[in-house]
Amino acid sequence: MDINLPEKRYYSIGEVAKAFDVNTSLIRFWEKEFDELQPKKNAKGNRKFTPEDVLHLKFIYHLVKERGFTLEGAKTHLKEEKQKSLNNYQIISKLEHIKSELLKIKSQL
């Protein structure tokens, strides 16, 4: 999954939900369910997601929506193989992005 977010220090929940094409309520629900998601909150209580939070959301989205894990299965997977799985996911995402860029270049030739 390729999300389009500008380079920023913090993202609002609306920006994150729009990037993932999900409702804000799903993001809030995942925040309660997964300990990895800890967005900062301002004085009003608005959530501010860091790029690291977005990375965790991408991985959770991948497990739940793309690979079909249940919430409990995703939680277990994250706890057991957190660093290994996250690193593998990051590498695969980068390779997929490179592949799409190369295909764009090929089509322009």
N, CA, C and O atoms as a Tinker XYZ file with bonds, in Angstrom:
   436  protein
     1  N      0.845000   -1.174000    0.000000    73     2
     2  CA     0.000000    0.000000    0.000000    64     1     3
     3  C      0.885000    1.230000    0.000000    63     2     4     5
     4  O      1.826000    1.339000    0.787000    81     3
     5  N      0.574000    2.139000   -0.881000    73     3     6
     6  CA     1.339000    3.375000   -0.984000    64     5     7
     7  C      0.459000    4.514000   -0.502000    63     6     8     9
     8  O     -0.581000    4.795000   -1.099000    81     7
     9  N      0.870000    5.169000    0.573000    73     7    10
    10  CA     0.085000    6.291000    1.084000    64     9    11
    11  C      0.788000    7.585000    0.725000    63    10    12    13
    12  O      2.016000    7.650000    0.678000    81    11
    13  N      0.002000    8.602000    0.477000    73    11    14
    14  CA     0.559000    9.895000    0.090000    64    13    15
    15  C      0.367000   10.890000    1.217000    63    14    16    17
    16  O     -0.702000   11.479000    1.377000    81    15
    17  N      1.419000   11.066000    1.991000    73    15    18
    18  CA     1.423000   12.061000    3.048000    64    17    19
    19  C      2.635000   12.955000    2.849000    63    18    20    21
    20  O      3.721000   12.460000    2.543000    81    19
    21  N      2.473000   14.253000    3.014000    73    19    22
    22  CA     3.632000   15.135000    2.892000    64    21    23
    23  C      4.596000   14.913000    4.061000    63    22    24    25
    24  O      4.215000   14.380000    5.103000    81    23
    25  N      5.838000   15.327000    3.870000    73    23    26
    26  CA     6.838000   15.202000    4.929000    64    25    27
    27  C      6.517000   16.223000    6.018000    63    26    28    29
    28  O      6.689000   17.426000    5.823000    81    27
    29  N      6.052000   15.737000    7.155000    73    27    30
    30  CA     5.728000   16.606000    8.280000    64    29    31
    31  C      6.150000   15.926000    9.561000    63    30    32    33
    32  O      6.414000   14.724000    9.583000    81    31
    33  N      6.211000   16.700000   10.626000    73    31    34
    34  CA     6.553000   16.137000   11.925000    64    33    35
    35  C      5.338000   15.465000   12.556000    63    34    36    37
    36  O      5.468000   14.424000   13.200000    81    35
    37  N      4.145000   16.061000   12.373000    73    35    38
    38  CA     2.912000   15.510000   12.938000    64    37    39
    39  C      1.797000   15.558000   11.899000    63    38    40    41
    40  O      1.730000   16.466000   11.070000    81    39
    41  N      0.923000   14.551000   11.969000    73    39    42
    42  CA    -0.238000   14.473000   11.093000    64    41    43
    43  C     -1.496000   14.411000   11.947000    63    42    44    45
    44  O     -1.501000   13.807000   13.020000    81    43
    45  N     -2.554000   15.036000   11.463000    73    43    46
    46  CA    -3.833000   14.952000   12.175000    64    45    47
    47  C     -4.478000   13.606000   11.876000    63    46    48    49
    48  O     -4.087000   12.916000   10.935000    81    47
    49  N     -5.453000   13.244000   12.672000    73    47    50
    50  CA    -6.135000   11.963000   12.458000    64    49    51
    51  C     -6.890000   11.977000   11.131000    63    50    52    53
    52  O     -7.022000   10.940000   10.480000    81    51
    53  N     -7.382000   13.142000   10.730000    73    51    54
    54  CA    -8.081000   13.258000    9.449000    64    53    55
    55  C     -7.152000   13.005000    8.273000    63    54    56    57
    56  O     -7.526000   12.326000    7.317000    81    55
    57  N     -5.944000   13.549000    8.339000    73    55    58
    58  CA    -4.967000   13.328000    7.276000    64    57    59
    59  C     -4.591000   11.851000    7.180000    63    58    60    61
    60  O     -4.486000   11.295000    6.086000    81    59
    61  N     -4.393000   11.234000    8.324000    73    59    62
    62  CA    -4.004000    9.822000    8.348000    64    61    63
    63  C     -5.146000    8.951000    7.821000    63    62    64    65
    64  O     -4.918000    8.045000    7.020000    81    63
    65  N     -6.358000    9.222000    8.267000    73    63    66
    66  CA    -7.509000    8.432000    7.818000    64    65    67
    67  C     -7.711000    8.581000    6.309000    63    66    68    69
    68  O     -8.012000    7.604000    5.623000    81    67
    69  N     -7.548000    9.778000    5.800000    73    67    70
    70  CA    -7.705000   10.014000    4.359000    64    69    71
    71  C     -6.622000    9.275000    3.578000    63    70    72    73
    72  O     -6.901000    8.703000    2.525000    81    71
    73  N     -5.396000    9.282000    4.081000    73    71    74
    74  CA    -4.288000    8.599000    3.410000    64    73    75
    75  C     -4.532000    7.093000    3.331000    63    74    76    77
    76  O     -4.193000    6.462000    2.330000    81    75
    77  N     -5.118000    6.515000    4.384000    73    75    78
    78  CA    -5.394000    5.076000    4.408000    64    77    79
    79  C     -6.764000    4.730000    3.835000    63    78    80    81
    80  O     -7.099000    3.556000    3.683000    81    79
    81  N     -7.552000    5.753000    3.518000    73    79    82
    82  CA    -8.902000    5.579000    2.982000    64    81    83
    83  C     -9.781000    4.772000    3.945000    63    82    84    85
    84  O    -10.473000    3.835000    3.546000    81    83
    85  N     -9.732000    5.164000    5.221000    73    83    86
    86  CA   -10.567000    4.552000    6.258000    64    85    87
    87  C    -11.208000    5.672000    7.080000    63    86    88    89
    88  O    -10.843000    6.839000    6.944000    81    87
    89  N    -12.149000    5.308000    7.919000    73    87    90
    90  CA   -12.780000    6.280000    8.812000    64    89    91
    91  C    -11.862000    6.595000    9.987000    63    90    92    93
    92  O    -11.026000    5.781000   10.378000    81    91
    93  N    -12.033000    7.787000   10.541000    73    91    94
    94  CA   -11.239000    8.161000   11.709000    64    93    95
    95  C    -11.558000    7.258000   12.894000    63    94    96    97
    96  O    -10.704000    7.025000   13.750000    81    95
    97  N    -12.778000    6.754000   12.944000    73    95    98
    98  CA   -13.150000    5.874000   14.057000    64    97    99
    99  C    -12.321000    4.590000   14.054000    63    98   100   101
   100  O    -12.006000    4.053000   15.116000    81    99
   101  N    -11.969000    4.099000   12.866000    73    99   102
   102  CA   -11.129000    2.897000   12.788000    64   101   103
   103  C     -9.729000    3.181000   13.331000    63   102   104   105
   104  O     -9.139000    2.344000   14.014000    81   103
   105  N     -9.208000    4.357000   13.025000    73   103   106
   106  CA    -7.889000    4.734000   13.542000    64   105   107
   107  C     -7.940000    4.816000   15.073000    63   106   108   109
   108  O     -7.039000    4.325000   15.753000    81   107
   109  N     -8.996000    5.437000   15.609000    73   107   110
   110  CA    -9.143000    5.528000   17.064000    64   109   111
   111  C     -9.275000    4.147000   17.689000    63   110   112   113
   112  O     -8.708000    3.889000   18.751000    81   111
   113  N    -10.018000    3.259000   17.040000    73   111   114
   114  CA   -10.197000    1.899000   17.539000    64   113   115
   115  C     -8.868000    1.161000   17.568000    63   114   116   117
   116  O     -8.536000    0.513000   18.561000    81   115
   117  N     -8.106000    1.256000   16.485000    73   115   118
   118  CA    -6.802000    0.592000   16.450000    64   117   119
   119  C     -5.871000    1.169000   17.493000    63   118   120   121
   120  O     -5.040000    0.452000   18.050000    81   119
   121  N     -6.000000    2.459000   17.764000    73   119   122
   122  CA    -5.164000    3.078000   18.803000    64   121   123
   123  C     -5.425000    2.434000   20.160000    63   122   124   125
   124  O     -4.498000    2.223000   20.942000    81   123
   125  N     -6.685000    2.126000   20.434000    73   123   126
   126  CA    -7.040000    1.482000   21.704000    64   125   127
   127  C     -6.591000    0.023000   21.735000    63   126   128   129
   128  O     -6.201000   -0.490000   22.784000    81   127
   129  N     -6.646000   -0.636000   20.590000    73   127   130
   130  CA    -6.348000   -2.068000   20.531000    64   129   131
   131  C     -4.855000   -2.385000   20.493000    63   130   132   133
   132  O     -4.423000   -3.390000   21.056000    81   131
   133  N     -4.073000   -1.545000   19.841000    73   131   134
   134  CA    -2.644000   -1.832000   19.645000    64   133   135
   135  C     -1.798000   -0.878000   20.475000    63   134   136   137
   136  O     -1.900000    0.342000   20.345000    81   135
   137  N     -0.959000   -1.457000   21.330000    73   135   138
   138  CA    -0.096000   -0.658000   22.205000    64   137   139
   139  C      0.969000    0.099000   21.423000    63   138   140   141
   140  O      1.509000    1.090000   21.916000    81   139
   141  N      1.279000   -0.355000   20.210000    73   139   142
   142  CA     2.309000    0.295000   19.402000    64   141   143
   143  C      1.909000    1.704000   18.981000    63   142   144   145
   144  O      2.768000    2.552000   18.735000    81   143
   145  N      0.616000    1.949000   18.901000    73   143   146
   146  CA     0.120000    3.269000   18.483000    64   145   147
   147  C     -0.046000    4.158000   19.705000    63   146   148   149
   148  O     -0.908000    3.917000   20.550000    81   147
   149  N      0.771000    5.167000   19.787000    73   147   150
   150  CA     0.701000    6.113000   20.897000    64   149   151
   151  C      0.807000    7.536000   20.358000    63   150   152   153
   152  O      1.816000    8.204000   20.582000    81   151
   153  N     -0.233000    8.016000   19.643000    73   151   154
   154  CA    -0.135000    9.387000   19.124000    64   153   155
   155  C     -0.157000   10.396000   20.268000    63   154   156   157
   156  O     -0.765000   10.169000   21.315000    81   155
   157  N      0.513000   11.498000   20.039000    73   155   158
   158  CA     0.516000   12.566000   21.034000    64   157   159
   159  C     -0.818000   13.293000   20.953000    63   158   160   161
   160  O     -1.449000   13.336000   19.897000    81   159
   161  N     -1.239000   13.859000   22.069000    73   159   162
   162  CA    -2.487000   14.624000   22.089000    64   161   163
   163  C     -2.180000   16.032000   22.568000    63   162   164   165
   164  O     -1.405000   16.232000   23.503000    81   163
   165  N     -2.805000   17.009000   21.908000    73   163   166
   166  CA    -2.592000   18.393000   22.333000    64   165   167
   167  C     -3.561000   18.733000   23.462000    63   166   168   169
   168  O     -4.267000   17.854000   23.956000    81   167
   169  N     -3.600000   19.986000   23.869000    73   167   170
   170  CA    -4.432000   20.405000   25.000000    64   169   171
   171  C     -5.916000   20.153000   24.748000    63   170   172   173
   172  O     -6.673000   19.898000   25.684000    81   171
   173  N     -6.322000   20.222000   23.503000    73   171   174
   174  CA    -7.726000   19.970000   23.155000    64   173   175
   175  C     -8.045000   18.477000   23.100000    63   174   176   177
   176  O     -9.214000   18.090000   23.100000    81   175
   177  N     -7.023000   17.653000   23.054000    73   175   178
   178  CA    -7.245000   16.214000   22.950000    64   177   179
   179  C     -7.149000   15.700000   21.524000    63   178   180   181
   180  O     -7.408000   14.524000   21.270000    81   179
   181  N     -6.777000   16.575000   20.583000    73   179   182
   182  CA    -6.607000   16.152000   19.198000    64   181   183
   183  C     -5.358000   15.295000   19.063000    63   182   184   185
   184  O     -4.308000   15.610000   19.624000    81   183
   185  N     -5.487000   14.216000   18.317000    73   183   186
   186  CA    -4.370000   13.301000   18.130000    64   185   187
   187  C     -3.415000   13.852000   17.076000    63   186   188   189
   188  O     -3.837000   14.378000   16.047000    81   187
   189  N     -2.130000   13.721000   17.353000    73   187   190
   190  CA    -1.086000   14.108000   16.406000    64   189   191
   191  C     -0.184000   12.897000   16.202000    63   190   192   193
   192  O      0.512000   12.458000   17.117000    81   191
   193  N     -0.213000   12.371000   14.986000    73   191   194
   194  CA     0.534000   11.163000   14.660000    64   193   195
   195  C      1.905000   11.521000   14.102000    63   194   196   197
   196  O      2.023000   12.382000   13.231000    81   195
   197  N      2.929000   10.862000   14.604000    73   195   198
   198  CA     4.288000   11.047000   14.105000    64   197   199
   199  C      4.495000   10.121000   12.904000    63   198   200   201
   200  O      3.695000    9.210000   12.690000    81   199
   201  N      5.545000   10.337000   12.125000    73   199   202
   202  CA     5.831000    9.397000   11.025000    64   201   203
   203  C      6.023000    7.957000   11.519000    63   202   204   205
   204  O      5.704000    7.009000   10.802000    81   203
   205  N      6.538000    7.795000   12.732000    73   203   206
   206  CA     6.682000    6.446000   13.301000    64   205   207
   207  C      5.306000    5.824000   13.557000    63   206   208   209
   208  O      5.108000    4.636000   13.304000    81   207
   209  N      4.355000    6.619000   14.058000    73   207   210
   210  CA     2.993000    6.124000   14.259000    64   209   211
   211  C      2.372000    5.707000   12.928000    63   210   212   213
   212  O      1.679000    4.694000   12.843000    81   211
   213  N      2.632000    6.502000   11.892000    73   211   214
   214  CA     2.092000    6.187000   10.561000    64   213   215
   215  C      2.688000    4.881000   10.057000    63   214   216   217
   216  O      1.991000    4.080000    9.434000    81   215
   217  N      3.972000    4.660000   10.320000    73   215   218
   218  CA     4.606000    3.404000    9.928000    64   217   219
   219  C      3.952000    2.223000   10.634000    63   218   220   221
   220  O      3.695000    1.193000   10.011000    81   219
   221  N      3.682000    2.364000   11.935000    73   219   222
   222  CA     2.995000    1.294000   12.670000    64   221   223
   223  C      1.589000    1.077000   12.111000    63   222   224   225
   224  O      1.134000   -0.060000   11.992000    81   223
   225  N      0.907000    2.161000   11.771000    73   223   226
   226  CA    -0.430000    2.040000   11.183000    64   225   227
   227  C     -0.374000    1.312000    9.844000    63   226   228   229
   228  O     -1.236000    0.485000    9.545000    81   227
   229  N      0.643000    1.622000    9.037000    73   227   230
   230  CA     0.786000    0.935000    7.748000    64   229   231
   231  C      0.945000   -0.562000    7.961000    63   230   232   233
   232  O      0.359000   -1.366000    7.235000    81   231
   233  N      1.741000   -0.935000    8.963000    73   231   234
   234  CA     1.970000   -2.356000    9.222000    64   233   235
   235  C      0.694000   -3.021000    9.746000    63   234   236   237
   236  O      0.360000   -4.132000    9.335000    81   235
   237  N     -0.009000   -2.352000   10.638000    73   235   238
   238  CA    -1.268000   -2.897000   11.156000    64   237   239
   239  C     -2.288000   -3.022000   10.026000    63   238   240   241
   240  O     -2.986000   -4.030000    9.923000    81   239
   241  N     -2.369000   -2.003000    9.185000    73   239   242
   242  CA    -3.281000   -2.043000    8.036000    64   241   243
   243  C     -2.930000   -3.225000    7.143000    63   242   244   245
   244  O     -3.814000   -3.952000    6.689000    81   243
   245  N     -1.637000   -3.415000    6.893000    73   243   246
   246  CA    -1.186000   -4.528000    6.057000    64   245   247
   247  C     -1.608000   -5.868000    6.652000    63   246   248   249
   248  O     -2.118000   -6.736000    5.944000    81   247
   249  N     -1.393000   -6.029000    7.952000    73   247   250
   250  CA    -1.744000   -7.302000    8.590000    64   249   251
   251  C     -3.244000   -7.549000    8.573000    63   250   252   253
   252  O     -3.693000   -8.643000    8.229000    81   251
   253  N     -4.022000   -6.536000    8.944000    73   251   254
   254  CA    -5.468000   -6.724000    9.117000    64   253   255
   255  C     -6.225000   -6.682000    7.786000    63   254   256   257
   256  O     -7.047000   -7.555000    7.509000    81   255
   257  N     -5.950000   -5.689000    6.984000    73   255   258
   258  CA    -6.737000   -5.494000    5.764000    64   257   259
   259  C     -6.207000   -6.267000    4.569000    63   258   260   261
   260  O     -6.990000   -6.803000    3.785000    81   259
   261  N     -4.893000   -6.333000    4.416000    73   259   262
   262  CA    -4.333000   -6.965000    3.232000    64   261   263
   263  C     -4.055000   -8.458000    3.425000    63   262   264   265
   264  O     -4.288000   -9.257000    2.518000    81   263
   265  N     -3.560000   -8.828000    4.599000    73   263   266
   266  CA    -3.245000  -10.242000    4.833000    64   265   267
   267  C     -4.375000  -10.993000    5.527000    63   266   268   269
   268  O     -4.329000  -12.220000    5.614000    81   267
   269  N     -5.390000  -10.284000    6.024000    73   267   270
   270  CA    -6.559000  -10.936000    6.600000    64   269   271
   271  C     -6.401000  -11.431000    8.024000    63   270   272   273
   272  O     -7.143000  -12.319000    8.443000    81   271
   273  N     -5.467000  -10.893000    8.774000    73   271   274
   274  CA    -5.300000  -11.275000   10.168000    64   273   275
   275  C     -6.496000  -10.778000   10.982000    63   274   276   277
   276  O     -7.077000   -9.738000   10.674000    81   275
   277  N     -6.856000  -11.524000   12.015000    73   275   278
   278  CA    -7.816000  -11.010000   12.982000    64   277   279
   279  C     -7.065000  -10.024000   13.871000    63   278   280   281
   280  O     -5.835000   -9.969000   13.844000    81   279
   281  N     -7.804000   -9.250000   14.655000    73   279   282
   282  CA    -7.133000   -8.308000   15.549000    64   281   283
   283  C     -6.238000   -9.033000   16.543000    63   282   284   285
   284  O     -5.113000   -8.606000   16.804000    81   283
   285  N     -6.737000  -10.118000   17.090000    73   283   286
   286  CA    -5.935000  -10.891000   18.044000    64   285   287
   287  C     -4.707000  -11.485000   17.364000    63   286   288   289
   288  O     -3.617000  -11.493000   17.935000    81   287
   289  N     -4.887000  -11.979000   16.151000    73   287   290
   290  CA    -3.755000  -12.531000   15.402000    64   289   291
   291  C     -2.709000  -11.465000   15.100000    63   290   292   293
   292  O     -1.509000  -11.721000   15.197000    81   291
   293  N     -3.167000  -10.270000   14.734000    73   291   294
   294  CA    -2.242000   -9.171000   14.453000    64   293   295
   295  C     -1.497000   -8.758000   15.718000    63   294   296   297
   296  O     -0.296000   -8.493000   15.674000    81   295
   297  N     -2.207000   -8.705000   16.844000    73   295   298
   298  CA    -1.556000   -8.359000   18.114000    64   297   299
   299  C     -0.479000   -9.379000   18.461000    63   298   300   301
   300  O      0.632000   -9.015000   18.846000    81   299
   301  N     -0.815000  -10.645000   18.324000    73   299   302
   302  CA     0.138000  -11.713000   18.628000    64   301   303
   303  C      1.341000  -11.629000   17.704000    63   302   304   305
   304  O      2.484000  -11.757000   18.143000    81   303
   305  N      1.080000  -11.413000   16.431000    73   303   306
   306  CA     2.162000  -11.315000   15.448000    64   305   307
   307  C      3.084000  -10.152000   15.783000    63   306   308   309
   308  O      4.306000  -10.275000   15.695000    81   307
   309  N      2.503000   -9.035000   16.163000    73   307   310
   310  CA     3.305000   -7.858000   16.511000    64   309   311
   311  C      4.157000   -8.096000   17.756000    63   310   312   313
   312  O      5.308000   -7.665000   17.818000    81   311
   313  N      3.595000   -8.774000   18.733000    73   311   314
   314  CA     4.340000   -9.014000   19.967000    64   313   315
   315  C      5.458000  -10.027000   19.772000    63   314   316   317
   316  O      6.558000   -9.846000   20.295000    81   315
   317  N      5.187000  -11.091000   19.022000    73   315   318
   318  CA     6.169000  -12.160000   18.870000    64   317   319
   319  C      7.315000  -11.785000   17.941000    63   318   320   321
   320  O      8.480000  -12.042000   18.244000    81   319
   321  N      6.980000  -11.178000   16.813000    73   319   322
   322  CA     8.002000  -10.921000   15.806000    64   321   323
   323  C      8.001000   -9.458000   15.396000    63   322   324   325
   324  O      8.141000   -9.136000   14.216000    81   323
   325  N      7.844000   -8.585000   16.362000    73   323   326
   326  CA     7.664000   -7.164000   16.075000    64   325   327
   327  C      8.766000   -6.586000   15.200000    63   326   328   329
   328  O      8.487000   -6.099000   14.104000    81   327
   329  N     10.001000   -6.628000   15.656000    73   327   330
   330  CA    11.080000   -5.959000   14.940000    64   329   331
   331  C     11.375000   -6.642000   13.612000    63   330   332   333
   332  O     11.575000   -5.973000   12.598000    81   331
   333  N     11.403000   -7.960000   13.614000    73   331   334
   334  CA    11.701000   -8.700000   12.387000    64   333   335
   335  C     10.634000   -8.444000   11.332000    63   334   336   337
   336  O     10.959000   -8.166000   10.178000    81   335
   337  N      9.381000   -8.533000   11.709000    73   335   338
   338  CA     8.288000   -8.338000   10.766000    64   337   339
   339  C      8.234000   -6.906000   10.263000    63   338   340   341
   340  O      8.000000   -6.673000    9.077000    81   339
   341  N      8.443000   -5.960000   11.139000    73   339   342
   342  CA     8.405000   -4.553000   10.754000    64   341   343
   343  C      9.533000   -4.239000    9.780000    63   342   344   345
   344  O      9.325000   -3.523000    8.800000    81   343
   345  N     10.719000   -4.765000   10.042000    73   343   346
   346  CA    11.845000   -4.551000    9.125000    64   345   347
   347  C     11.566000   -5.173000    7.766000    63   346   348   349
   348  O     11.826000   -4.556000    6.733000    81   347
   349  N     11.037000   -6.397000    7.760000    73   347   350
   350  CA    10.700000   -7.053000    6.502000    64   349   351
   351  C      9.650000   -6.256000    5.739000    63   350   352   353
   352  O      9.750000   -6.102000    4.522000    81   351
   353  N      8.656000   -5.754000    6.438000    73   351   354
   354  CA     7.603000   -4.975000    5.791000    64   353   355
   355  C      8.173000   -3.699000    5.182000    63   354   356   357
   356  O      7.807000   -3.320000    4.070000    81   355
   357  N      9.070000   -3.038000    5.911000    73   355   358
   358  CA     9.683000   -1.815000    5.390000    64   357   359
   359  C     10.491000   -2.107000    4.127000    63   358   360   361
   360  O     10.425000   -1.348000    3.160000    81   359
   361  N     11.237000   -3.180000    4.129000    73   359   362
   362  CA    12.037000   -3.545000    2.960000    64   361   363
   363  C     11.141000   -3.854000    1.773000    63   362   364   365
   364  O     11.404000   -3.398000    0.660000    81   363
   365  N     10.091000   -4.621000    2.001000    73   363   366
   366  CA     9.166000   -4.973000    0.925000    64   365   367
   367  C      8.488000   -3.726000    0.379000    63   366   368   369
   368  O      8.331000   -3.587000   -0.834000    81   367
   369  N      8.085000   -2.819000    1.259000    73   367   370
   370  CA     7.437000   -1.578000    0.814000    64   369   371
   371  C      8.377000   -0.752000   -0.054000    63   370   372   373
   372  O      7.968000   -0.220000   -1.086000    81   371
   373  N      9.624000   -0.644000    0.358000    73   371   374
   374  CA    10.597000    0.120000   -0.422000    64   373   375
   375  C     10.828000   -0.528000   -1.781000    63   374   376   377
   376  O     10.904000    0.165000   -2.796000    81   375
   377  N     10.939000   -1.857000   -1.808000    73   375   378
   378  CA    11.139000   -2.560000   -3.069000    64   377   379
   379  C      9.937000   -2.393000   -4.003000    63   378   380   381
   380  O     10.108000   -2.223000   -5.211000    81   379
   381  N      8.731000   -2.442000   -3.449000    73   379   382
   382  CA     7.537000   -2.237000   -4.268000    64   381   383
   383  C      7.509000   -0.827000   -4.842000    63   382   384   385
   384  O      7.108000   -0.626000   -5.988000    81   383
   385  N      7.932000    0.141000   -4.050000    73   383   386
   386  CA     7.972000    1.518000   -4.521000    64   385   387
   387  C      8.998000    1.663000   -5.648000    63   386   388   389
   388  O      8.732000    2.321000   -6.654000    81   387
   389  N     10.166000    1.047000   -5.475000    73   387   390
   390  CA    11.199000    1.088000   -6.509000    64   389   391
   391  C     10.700000    0.423000   -7.784000    63   390   392   393
   392  O     10.938000    0.916000   -8.887000    81   391
   393  N     10.008000   -0.696000   -7.627000    73   391   394
   394  CA     9.467000   -1.405000   -8.786000    64   393   395
   395  C      8.479000   -0.530000   -9.547000    63   394   396   397
   396  O      8.524000   -0.470000  -10.775000    81   395
   397  N      7.598000    0.140000   -8.837000    73   395   398
   398  CA     6.621000    0.990000   -9.510000    64   397   399
   399  C      7.302000    2.154000  -10.222000    63   398   400   401
   400  O      6.889000    2.538000  -11.316000    81   399
   401  N      8.347000    2.719000   -9.605000    73   399   402
   402  CA     9.088000    3.802000  -10.259000    64   401   403
   403  C      9.789000    3.293000  -11.521000    63   402   404   405
   404  O      9.788000    3.972000  -12.548000    81   403
   405  N     10.381000    2.113000  -11.448000    73   403   406
   406  CA    11.047000    1.548000  -12.617000    64   405   407
   407  C     10.056000    1.250000  -13.735000    63   406   408   409
   408  O     10.366000    1.445000  -14.910000    81   407
   409  N      8.860000    0.777000  -13.372000    73   407   410
   410  CA     7.839000    0.523000  -14.389000    64   409   411
   411  C      7.377000    1.818000  -15.048000    63   410   412   413
   412  O      7.086000    1.834000  -16.244000    81   411
   413  N      7.307000    2.901000  -14.280000    73   411   414
   414  CA     6.959000    4.213000  -14.851000    64   413   415
   415  C      8.024000    4.643000  -15.850000    63   414   416   417
   416  O      7.714000    5.120000  -16.942000    81   415
   417  N      9.285000    4.467000  -15.460000    73   415   418
   418  CA    10.392000    4.838000  -16.358000    64   417   419
   419  C     10.359000    4.008000  -17.622000    63   418   420   421
   420  O     10.566000    4.524000  -18.721000    81   419
   421  N     10.096000    2.711000  -17.464000    73   419   422
   422  CA    10.042000    1.810000  -18.622000    64   421   423
   423  C      8.941000    2.224000  -19.579000    63   422   424   425
   424  O      9.136000    2.203000  -20.795000    81   423
   425  N      7.788000    2.601000  -19.048000    73   423   426
   426  CA     6.674000    2.996000  -19.906000    64   425   427
   427  C      6.950000    4.309000  -20.640000    63   426   428   429
   428  O      6.370000    4.564000  -21.696000    81   427
   429  N      7.825000    5.133000  -20.088000    73   427   430
   430  CA     8.160000    6.408000  -20.728000    64   429   431
   431  C      9.192000    6.238000  -21.850000    63   430   432   433
   432  O      9.349000    7.127000  -22.686000    81   431
   433  N      9.889000    5.109000  -21.869000    73   431   434
   434  CA    10.907000    4.899000  -22.898000    64   433   435
   435  C     10.310000    4.565000  -24.242000    63   434   436
   436  O     11.043000    4.361000  -25.209000    81   435
